[in-house]
Structures are given as C-alpha cells and as structure tokens.
Amino acid sequence: MVRLPLDSNPRQTNHRKILKRMEVCLLSMDLWLEIVLIVLAFAIAFVLGITYRKKVAEREIMSAEDEAKRIINEAIKNAESKKREALVEAKEEIHRNRSEYEREEKARRADLQKQERRLQQKEENLDRKTDSIERKNESLAQKIAAVEAQQAEIALIKKSQLEMLEKVSGYTVEEAKAYLINALKDEVTHEMAVKVKEIEAQYKEEAEERAREIIVTAIQRCAADHASEVTVSVVPLPNDEMKGRIIGREGRNIRSIETLTGCDLIIDDTPEAITVSSFDPVRREVARLALEKLIADGRIHPARIEEMVAKAQKEVNATIKAEGERAVFETNIHGVNQEIVKLLGRMKYRTSYGQNVLNHSIEVAHIAGLIASELGVDVNTAKRAGLLHDIGKAIDHEVEGSHVTIGVDVAKKYKENEAVIHAIEAHHGDVEPRTVVACIVQAADAISASRPGARRENIENYVKRLEKLEEISKSFPGIAGSYAIQAGREIRVMVKPEEVPEDNMVLLARDIAKKIEEELTYPGQIKVHVLRETKAVEYAK
C-alpha cells in the first residue's frame, strides 16, 4: 500500500480523499480475499478429511471382515472339536450305563435264582410236612378207631358189672346212689364246714398280709424329711454389744420390734444370741428375718425397724406362696384355689410334735395315693384329701376351734369335693368314715405320724409312757414280768406257766391290748407279745 504525501491545497485534499477511498476499497478487498481463502481452506480440509476418513473406514472394514472371517473359522474349528468331545463323552456315558445295567441285570438274576432256590426248598419242605401230616392223620384215625372199640368194650364190661352188682347187692343203681348219699351226707357236711372255716381263716390271713404289704410298700416308696421346731427361734449376733443396740434408748427399739411383729424378744445372758418367742410361726419367722436384716444393716432405729419388718413380711409372703405351689406341684394336684395354696404355704412354719405340718401333709398325700393305687381307688381324690387333711392347722392360732373343724370350714368355703371334706372331717375319728378315701387318709396320717423319727416327744413323757405300758401289763394276774422294747412299740409279757394255761394266752394278749388302747395315748401301734415257757430240769447222779 502506497501512502501519498499530504498537501494543504484543495487538490491535494481531493487526492487524499480519493486515496483514502482507494485504501478502504483495498482493505475491504483484502478482507474478502482472506475470507475466501479461509473458506477455500476449510473446504479443501473438509474434502481431504472425508477422503481420509473414507480410506480409514475402508481399511477398518477390511480388517473387521478379516477378523470376522478369522473368528468364524475359529468358531467352526471349536465347534468341531466340541462336537468330537461330546461324541466321545456320549460314547463313554453309553458304555458306563451299559456296564451298570449289565451289573444290575446280573444282580437281579442272582437274586431271582436265590429266590427260586428258596421257593423250591420251601416247596420241598411243605411236601415233606404234608406227607408227615398225612401219615399222622392215618395214625390218628387208627388210634381213634382203636379207642372207640375199647370204649364199646368198656361199656359192655361196665354194663355186665352193674348187672352183677345189682344181683349181688339186691339194689338197683338209683337205690344204691340214694343209699350212698344218705351214708355220706353227715360226713361230707362236717368236712365242708371244716373246709369253709379253713378257707375263711386263709382269706383273713391273706387279706391282713396283703394290707400289711400295701402299707409297707407305701412307706418304703415315700420317705420325707422332717424338721423339728419349737415355739422359739434363736437369732445369732455378731457380738454382745448388738443386744444394747437392739434394745435401744429406754427400750424403744425392742418395743417397736415387738409391736410390729407381735413376738416377744428374750434377751438374756446367752452369749451372742437373741430368742424370738411366739406361738404364731409366721410372725416368728417375720421377726427373725427382720432382726437378721437389721443386724446386717447396722442401722437400728424405729423407722428402719418398720422398713425391715415390711421387707421381711413380703419375703415371708413370697415364701409362703412358693411353698404352697411347690406342695401342689410335688403332689401333682390340679385346680387348687389360690387361697388354699397360700394356707398350704403357711404350714411350712407350723409344726406338730416337732413334725413339719407341710412336709407331713405332702407325705400323707403320697402315701394315700400309693395305697389308693394298690386298692384301685381314685388316686387324685385320695392325694387331694391327704394334702388338705391338716389345712386347719395353718390358721388354728387365729380361728377358734379344732384344726379338723377349721379345715372342714375352709374346704367348704372354697368348694372342695364332698369326698375330700368328709376325709378331712373323719381323719381323727370325729365322725365315722363312710368312704374308702377317708379310711385311706386315716391310715396314711397314722403311718406318717407314727414312723420312727417323724415326731418328737420329750424324755419325761417318753419314760412315763414306757413305765405306764409296763404297769398296765403287770396289772393282770399270772404275770411274771413285762418289758417295753423297740422304743415303746412292743411290750413283751412273761407269764407264769403254772398259773396261765396255753389256751388263755391269746385272750390275755387281747385283754392287755384293749387296756393299753383305753388308757394310753401313743403314735402308731404297740405289739403285745405274751411268752410262756415251762422248763424241766433233772440231774443225773
């Protein structure tokens, strides 16, 4: 581009304008030329790109075709190899199946042959047995024929003998029968009476022995532990200083305990011990537990005492319920009212002659059930009556009346069975027993109370009972001496042989037993053993 010098004249000005216009035109021409060149360049590049891509695509298509041919060839080769392998495996499988089938076929044929041989042997055995039976039948037929012939011959001989006897005796058969019956009538009557007497005596002896076996079996199969308790409980103390803390200032602690529990606390010179006294065993147990808790806690004052007594009461109530449920579960008795269950639990803390009443009731239930099963009586009713027979003892400290009357009232209140109520009422003979269950409960109660170790009595009463037993035995005439043995369960009486004859010994033993029953109170039974011995002594000189 050429730039002209600028002049200041108008002509030069026009030239400059023309030059500017020419310059603008040239600039626009250059711009369009550049644009055209750029468009041409893009067009050429596009064409070249398309051409290149077409060639690349053709090369890729050719390579893809080659790859496809290669893959197809490999697939054909793999298919042929797999076909050959499948054919080989199929042939092997067919061969294995054929071998297994041949083995199974051989085994089946062997089994069939064995069965055929077994059947053939059985047929041969049956044929032999059939032949033997046929021979036996023939032999039996011959024997029957011989027997029939002998019977016919016997009948003829009998007939001839009867005819001969009739001629000799001068009596017919009917007349001879009448004569023999009349002759033997008295003798047969006497023998029959003797036999009946022997059978009656035998049955009585067997019945007594059987009853003894039943009772002994029941005792042997049921043996329960017994706990001996009295009306006091002893609470051990860690030291004697604790006695003063339990008494408290001006005796306020001990008064609180006695008021809340209803028991008497005996604090004496006994070292490290306090005695809790009460006729109500439940209260006594509450007091004992409360004292143990207070001693373990160490804080002893009226408020704490009230709290511990409440806790002890809850524990005893829980124990009562648990023990009642245990008794019902152990005896397998269902449908017992929950109030009766609680009363049963209260009997855990009740004793009778040192025998725990709850354990005694459980034992009576077991024994009654065993006896009932031996006799064929309803076992559930017998066990229920045995468990509840002493239920009145649970509240006899709170309700007036004997434990029998209280027990009957409790059973009626909670709608127990009539048989159970009657057994409770009759178990101490207050009424005459009318059912077998009542008699069974009486026997089971006596067994549980009288077996050795069940009940405790003090030494003075024991010695007095033995002395009274010997005194009663010696009060009869002709007694040389009497000795109580077996802890008072047997009395041996020596009689003077010259004064008491042999025939009177049974009567004497019965009289002694009756007098003992009338004048003595004792558990179980006492055996009266009367002995008589005569000795003859001589000396050879």
C-alpha positions in Angstrom: 0.0 0.0 0.0 1.4 3.4 -1.0 0.9 6.5 1.1 1.0 9.8 -0.7 2.3 13.0 0.9 -0.3 15.2 2.2 -0.6 18.8 0.8 -2.6 21.5 2.1 -4.2 22.6 -1.2 -7.8 21.5 -2.2 -6.5 19.4 -5.0 -4.3 17.6 -2.7 -7.2 17.3 -0.4 -9.3 15.6 -3.1 -6.4 13.3 -3.9 -6.2 12.4 -0.3 -9.9 11.6 -0.2 -9.6 9.5 -3.3 -6.6 7.8 -1.8 -8.5 7.1 1.4 -11.4 5.7 -0.6 -9.0 3.5 -2.6 -7.3 2.5 0.6 -10.7 1.5 2.1 -11.6 -0.4 -1.0 -8.3 -2.2 -1.0 -8.8 -3.0 2.7 -12.2 -4.5 2.0 -10.9 -6.4 -0.9 -8.1 -7.8 1.2 -10.7 -8.8 3.9 -12.9 -10.6 1.4 -9.8 -12.3 -0.2 -8.8 -13.6 3.3 -12.4 -14.8 3.9 -12.5 -16.6 0.6 -9.1 -18.1 1.2 -10.2 -19.3 4.6 -13.4 -20.8 3.2 -11.4 -22.5 0.4 -9.0 -23.8 3.0 -11.9 -25.2 5.1 -13.5 -26.7 2.0 -10.2 -28.3 1.0 -9.7 -29.6 4.5 -13.2 -31.0 4.7 -12.8 -32.8 1.4 -9.4 -34.1 2.5 -10.9 -35.3 5.8 -13.7 -37.0 4.2 -11.4 -38.7 1.8 -9.1 -39.7 4.7 -11.9 -41.0 6.8 -13.3 -43.0 3.9 -9.9 -44.6 3.4 -9.6 -45.3 7.1 -13.1 -46.7 7.2 -12.4 -48.9 4.2 -9.2 -50.1 5.9 -11.2 -50.8 9.2 -14.0 -52.5 7.3 -11.5 -54.7 5.6 -9.7 -55.5 8.9 -13.1 -56.2 10.5 -14.0 -58.6 7.7 -10.7 -60.3 8.1 -11.3 -60.5 11.8 -14.8 -61.8 11.3 -13.6 -64.5 8.9 -10.9 -65.5 11.4 -13.5 -65.6 14.3 -15.9 -67.7 12.1 -13.1 -70.1 11.2 -12.0 -70.4 14.9 -15.7 -70.9 15.9 -16.1 -73.6 13.3 -12.9 -75.3 14.5 -14.0 -75.1 18.2 -17.5 -76.4 17.3 -16.0 -79.4 15.5 -13.7 -80.1 18.4 -16.5 -79.8 20.9 -18.6 -82.0 18.7 -15.9 -84.6 18.7 -15.5 -84.3 22.5 -19.3 -84.5 23.0 -19.4 -87.6 20.9 -16.6 -89.2 22.9 -18.3 -88.3 26.2 -21.6 -89.7 24.9 -20.0 -92.9 23.9 -18.3 -93.2 27.3 -21.6 -92.5 29.1 -23.4 -95.1 27.0 -20.6 -97.5 27.8 -20.9 -96.8 31.5 -24.7 -97.1 31.5 -24.4 -100.3 29.6 -21.9 -101.7 32.2 -24.1 -100.6 35.1 -27.2 -102.1 33.5 -25.3 -105.4 32.9 -24.2 -105.5 36.5 -27.7 -104.7 37.8 -29.1 -107.3 35.5 -26.6 -109.9 36.8 -27.5 -109.0 40.4 -31.2 -109.3 39.7 -30.7 -112.6 38.0 -28.7 -113.8 41.0 -31.4 -112.6 43.4 -34.1 -114.3 41.3 -32.1 -117.5 41.3 -31.7 -117.4 45.1 -35.4 -116.8 45.5 -36.2 -119.6 43.1 -33.9 -121.9 45.1 -35.5 -120.7 48.4 -39.0 -121.3 47.0 -38.0 -124.7 45.7 -36.7 -125.6 49.2 -39.9 -124.3 50.8 -42.0 -126.4 48.4 -39.9 -129.4 49.2 -40.3 -128.8 53.0 -44.1 -128.3 52.5 -44.3 -131.5 50.6 -42.4 -133.3 53.4 -44.6 -131.8 56.0 -47.7 -132.6 54.1 -46.6 -136.2 53.8 -45.8 -136.3 57.6 -49.3 -134.8 58.4 -51.0 -137.4 56.1 -49.1 -140.2 57.9 -50.1 -138.7 61.3 -53.7 -138.4 60.2 -53.7 -142.0 59.2 -52.1 -143.0 62.6 -54.7 -140.9 64.5 -57.6 -142.4 62.5 -56.3 -145.9 63.5 -55.9 -144.8 67.2 -59.4 -143.3 67.2 -60.8 -146.5 65.8 -59.0 -148.5 68.5 -60.2 -146.1 71.2 -63.8 -146.4 70.0 -63.5 -150.2 70.1 -62.1 -150.0 73.6 -64.9 -147.7 74.7 -67.5 -150.1 73.3 -65.8 -152.9 75.1 -65.6 -150.9 78.4 -69.3 -150.1 78.1 -70.2 -153.8 77.7 -68.0 -154.7 80.7 -69.5 -151.9 82.8 -73.0 -153.0 81.9 -72.2 -156.6 82.9 -70.6 -155.5 86.1 -73.5 -153.3 87.0 -75.9 -156.2 86.4 -73.7 -158.4 88.5 -73.5 -155.8 91.3 -77.3 -155.4 91.2 -77.7 -159.2 91.6 -75.2 -159.4 94.4 -76.4 -156.3 96.4 -80.0 -156.6 95.7 -80.2 -152.8 94.9 -80.8 -151.0 91.7 -78.4 -148.2 90.5 -80.8 -145.4 91.8 -81.3 -147.2 95.1 -77.5 -147.6 95.5 -77.0 -143.9 94.8 -79.6 -142.9 97.4 -78.0 -145.2 100.0 -74.5 -143.8 99.4 -75.7 -140.2 99.6 -77.5 -140.8 102.9 -74.5 -142.6 104.3 -72.0 -139.9 103.3 -74.2 -136.9 103.9 -73.2 -136.2 107.6 -69.5 -136.8 106.9 -69.5 -134.5 103.8 -71.3 -131.8 105.7 -68.7 -131.9 108.5 -65.8 -131.8 106.1 -67.5 -129.0 104.1 -67.8 -126.9 107.3 -64.2 -127.5 108.2 -63.1 -126.6 104.7 -65.1 -123.4 104.8 -63.6 -122.5 108.1 -60.1 -123.1 106.8 -60.8 -121.0 103.7 -62.2 -118.2 105.7 -59.2 -118.2 108.0 -56.9 -118.4 105.0 -58.6 -115.4 103.3 -58.4 -113.4 106.5 -54.8 -114.1 106.9 -54.1 -113.3 103.3 -56.1 -110.1 103.5 -54.2 -109.0 106.6 -50.9 -109.9 104.9 -51.9 -108.1 101.7 -52.9 -104.9 103.7 -49.6 -105.1 105.5 -47.8 -105.3 102.2 -49.6 -102.4 100.8 -48.9 -100.2 103.8 -45.2 -101.3 103.9 -44.8 -100.6 100.2 -46.4 -97.2 100.6 -44.0 -96.4 103.5 -41.0 -97.6 101.6 -41.8 -95.7 98.4 -42.4 -92.4 100.3 -39.8 -91.2 102.8 -39.8 -87.5 103.5 -37.5 -85.4 105.7 -38.9 -83.8 108.9 -37.8 -80.6 110.5 -38.1 -80.3 114.3 -39.0 -76.8 115.5 -40.5 -75.3 118.7 -42.2 -72.1 119.6 -38.9 -70.1 119.7 -36.3 -69.1 117.2 -32.7 -68.1 118.0 -31.1 -65.2 116.1 -27.3 -65.2 116.3 -25.5 -61.9 117.0 -22.0 -60.8 115.9 -21.2 -59.6 119.4 -22.9 -58.8 122.7 -22.8 -55.1 122.1 -25.6 -55.6 119.5 -28.0 -56.5 122.3 -27.9 -53.0 123.6 -28.4 -51.5 120.1 -31.4 -53.8 119.6 -32.9 -52.7 123.0 -32.3 -49.0 122.1 -32.6 -46.0 124.2 -35.1 -46.6 127.0 -36.1 -49.8 125.1 -37.7 -48.0 122.1 -36.2 -50.3 119.5 -37.2 -53.6 121.2 -40.7 -52.2 121.8 -41.0 -51.3 118.1 -39.9 -54.8 117.0 -42.3 -56.5 119.4 -45.2 -54.2 118.4 -44.7 -54.6 114.7 -44.1 -58.3 114.7 -46.3 -59.4 117.6 -43.5 -61.5 119.0 -41.6 -61.4 122.3 -37.8 -60.8 122.2 -36.0 -62.6 125.0 -32.6 -61.0 125.7 -30.8 -62.9 128.5 -27.3 -64.0 129.4 -27.0 -66.3 126.4 -23.8 -65.1 124.6 -24.3 -63.6 121.1 -27.9 -64.7 120.7 -31.4 -63.4 121.0 -34.5 -65.6 121.3 -37.7 -64.8 119.4 -40.8 -66.3 121.1 -44.3 -66.6 119.6 -47.0 -69.3 119.1 -47.6 -67.9 115.6 -44.8 -69.4 113.5 -45.4 -66.9 110.6 -44.9 -63.9 112.9 -41.9 -65.6 114.5 -40.3 -66.0 111.0 -41.0 -62.4 110.1 -39.4 -61.2 113.3 -36.4 -63.5 112.8 -35.8 -62.2 109.2 -36.3 -58.6 110.3 -33.7 -59.0 113.1 -31.2 -60.6 110.7 -31.7 -57.7 108.2 -31.3 -55.1 111.0 -28.1 -56.8 112.3 -26.6 -57.0 108.8 -27.5 -53.4 108.0 -26.3 -52.0 111.4 -28.8 -49.1 111.4 -31.3 -49.8 114.2 -34.0 -47.2 114.9 -37.8 -47.3 114.8 -38.1 -46.1 111.2 -35.6 -48.6 110.0 -37.2 -51.3 112.0 -40.6 -50.6 110.4 -39.0 -50.8 106.9 -37.2 -54.1 107.6 -40.3 -55.7 109.1 -42.2 -54.7 106.0 -39.5 -56.3 103.8 -39.4 -59.4 105.9 -43.2 -59.7 105.7 -43.0 -59.5 101.9 -40.3 -62.2 101.8 -42.3 -64.5 104.1 -45.4 -64.0 102.0 -43.5 -64.8 98.8 -42.0 -67.9 100.5 -45.5 -69.0 101.7 -46.8 -68.7 98.1 -43.8 -70.6 96.7 -44.0 -73.4 99.2 -47.8 -73.8 98.6 -47.2 -74.0 94.9 -44.3 -76.5 95.5 -46.6 -78.7 97.6 -49.3 -78.7 94.9 -46.7 -79.3 92.1 -44.9 -82.1 94.1 -48.2 -83.9 94.7 -49.4 -83.3 91.1 -52.8 -81.9 92.3 -54.5 -79.5 89.9 -57.3 -77.0 90.3 -56.5 -75.9 93.9 -57.8 -72.5 94.9 -55.0 -69.9 95.4 -56.2 -69.1 98.9 -55.8 -72.8 99.8 -52.3 -72.7 98.2 -51.4 -69.8 100.5 -52.7 -71.7 103.5 -50.6 -74.7 102.5 -47.6 -72.5 102.3 -48.3 -71.2 105.9 -48.0 -74.8 107.1 -44.2 -74.6 106.3 -43.8 -72.7 109.5 -46.2 -74.9 111.6 -45.1 -78.0 113.5 -46.9 -80.7 115.4 -44.9 -82.7 117.9 -41.7 -81.4 116.1 -43.0 -82.7 112.7 -43.3 -80.1 110.0 -47.0 -80.0 109.0 -46.4 -79.1 105.3 -44.0 -82.0 104.9 -46.3 -84.2 106.8 -49.2 -83.3 104.5 -47.2 -83.9 101.4 -46.1 -87.3 102.8 -49.7 -88.2 103.7 -50.8 -87.3 100.1 -48.1 -89.5 98.6 -48.9 -92.4 100.9 -52.6 -92.1 100.3 -52.1 -92.0 96.6 -49.9 -95.2 96.7 -52.5 -97.0 98.9 -55.3 -95.9 96.6 -53.5 -97.1 93.5 -52.9 -100.5 95.2 -56.6 -100.7 96.1 -58.0 -99.4 92.8 -59.5 -96.3 94.3 -59.4 -92.8 92.8 -55.8 -91.7 93.3 -56.3 -88.0 92.7 -59.1 -87.7 95.3 -57.0 -89.6 97.8 -54.0 -87.4 97.3 -56.0 -84.3 97.4 -57.7 -85.3 100.7 -54.2 -86.3 102.1 -52.7 -82.9 101.2 -55.6 -80.9 102.7 -56.4 -83.1 105.7 -54.5 -80.7 108.1 -55.2 -77.5 106.3 -56.9 -76.2 109.5 -53.6 -76.1 111.3 -52.5 -73.2 109.1 -54.9 -70.8 110.9 -55.7 -72.5 114.2 -53.8 -69.7 116.0 -56.2 -67.2 114.5 -59.6 -69.0 114.4 -61.4 -70.7 117.3 -61.9 -74.4 117.1 -60.0 -77.6 116.4 -58.0 -77.9 113.3 -60.5 -80.5 112.0 -63.4 -78.1 112.2 -61.4 -75.3 110.8 -60.2 -77.5 107.9 -63.8 -78.6 107.1 -64.9 -74.9 107.1 -62.0 -73.9 104.8 -62.7 -76.8 102.4 -66.4 -75.9 102.2 -65.7 -72.2 101.8 -63.5 -72.9 98.7 -65.9 -75.5 97.3 -63.8 -78.7 97.7 -65.2 -82.1 96.8 -67.5 -83.8 99.3 -65.2 -86.8 99.5 -62.3 -84.5 100.4 -64.4 -82.7 103.0 -65.5 -85.9 104.6 -62.0 -87.3 104.7 -60.8 -84.1 106.5 -63.6 -84.4 109.0 -63.0 -88.1 109.6 -59.2 -88.3 109.7 -59.1 -88.1 113.5 -62.3 -90.1 114.1 -64.5 -87.1 114.9 -67.1 -88.7 112.6 -67.3 -92.3 111.4 -65.6 -92.7 108.0 -68.1 -93.5 105.2 -65.8 -93.8 102.2 -62.7 -95.7 101.3 -60.8 -92.4 100.7 -61.5 -91.4 104.3 -60.1 -94.7 105.6 -57.1 -94.3 103.4 -56.4 -90.8 104.7 -56.7 -92.1 108.3 -54.2 -94.9 107.6 -51.8 -92.6 105.7 -51.9 -90.0 108.5 -51.2 -92.6 111.1 -48.3 -94.0 109.0 -46.7 -90.6 108.5 -47.1 -89.6 112.2 -46.0 -92.9 113.7 -43.0 -94.0 111.8 -39.7 -93.7 113.7 -38.2 -90.2 113.8 -41.3 -88.5 112.5 -42.4 -86.9 115.7 -40.5 -85.8 118.8 -41.6 -86.1 122.4 -39.6 -85.0 125.5 -37.7 -87.6 127.5 -40.0 -87.3 130.5 -43.2 -88.1 128.6 -41.3 -90.9 126.8 -40.2 -92.5 130.1 -43.7 -92.1 131.6 -45.3 -93.8 128.7 -42.9 -96.8 128.9 -43.5 -97.1 132.7 -47.3 -96.9 132.2 -47.1 -99.5 129.5 -45.2 -101.9 131.8 -47.6 -101.1 134.7 -50.7 -101.9 132.6 -49.2 -105.2 131.6 -48.3 -106.2 135.1 -51.8 -105.4 136.4 -53.1 -108.8 135.1 -52.9 -111.9 137.2 -50.3 -114.5 136.4 -47.7 -112.0 135.0 -44.1 -112.8 135.9 -42.7 -109.6 134.3 -43.2 -107.2 131.4 -40.6 -105.2 129.4 -41.2 -102.4 126.9 -38.8 -102.6 124.0 -38.4 -101.1 120.5 -38.8 -97.6 121.8 -42.2 -98.5 123.3 -43.6 -100.0 120.1 -43.5 -103.6 121.6 -44.3 -104.9 125.1 -43.1 -108.4 126.0 -45.0 -110.1 128.8 -43.7 -113.1 130.6 -46.4 -115.2 132.3 -46.2 -117.9 134.9 -46.8 -121.2 133.2 -48.4 -122.8 136.2 -51.0 -120.0 136.5 -51.7 -119.2 132.9 -52.6 -122.1 130.7 -51.7 -122.3 127.0 -55.2 -121.7 125.8 -55.6 -118.4 127.8 -52.5 -116.7 126.3 -54.4 -115.4 123.3 -57.2 -114.0 125.5 -54.6 -112.4 127.8 -52.8 -110.7 124.9 -56.1 -109.3 123.7 -57.1 -108.0 127.1 -53.7 -106.3 127.6 -54.0 -104.7 124.1 -57.5 -103.4 124.9 -56.4 -101.9 128.2 -53.5 -100.2 126.5 -55.8 -98.7 123.9 -58.1 -97.4 126.6 -55.5 -95.9 129.0 -52.6 -94.7 126.8 -52.2 -92.2 124.0 -49.4 -93.1 121.6 -48.5 -92.8 117.9 -48.8 -95.9 115.7 -49.4 -99.3 117.2 -47.9 -101.3 120.0 -47.2 -105.0 119.7 -48.2 -107.2 122.7 -46.0 -110.3 122.9 -47.0 -112.8 125.5 -44.4 -115.5 126.3 -45.0 -118.8 128.3 -42.2 -121.3 128.9 -42.1 -124.4 131.0 -38.7 -125.9 131.9 -38.0 -129.4 133.3 -34.6 -129.8 134.9 -33.1 -133.0 136.2 -29.7 -134.1 137.2 -28.0 -137.5 136.6 -26.1 -138.8 139.5 
